[in-house]
């Protein structure tokens, strides 16, 4: 029997299929379209937990693969892992580190002095690089 006009015929949400789609990192909207249901339905239990689990498994597998590749002499992946998992970053040579300044609290004179100092630093770095 067909659904009355204007009423969505909801396809049964199979938990295994839902988890498989979530592992593919489909959006909730795409999954809802697949099952012909609303996104709101998928945001309720038990569906939400299944989606979170599927997406988490994919993220964990990708991280494991990245780390494995880093240990298999992939310099690019090693650098990626060090930066993303170990907090490493590129050194900014020639840039003086100073605490963040709230420019809204500076007077016009202080702001002009700050701008002049920064312009001088940029000019010096540019000239050093020639």
Secondary structure, DSSP 4 states (H G I P E B T S, - for coil): -PPPTT---PPP--HHHHHHHHHTT--HHHHHHHHT--HHHHTSTTHHHHHHHHHHHHHHHHHHHHHHHHHTT-HHHHHHHHHHHS------TTPPP-----GGGS-HHHHHHHHHHHHHHHHHHHHHT-
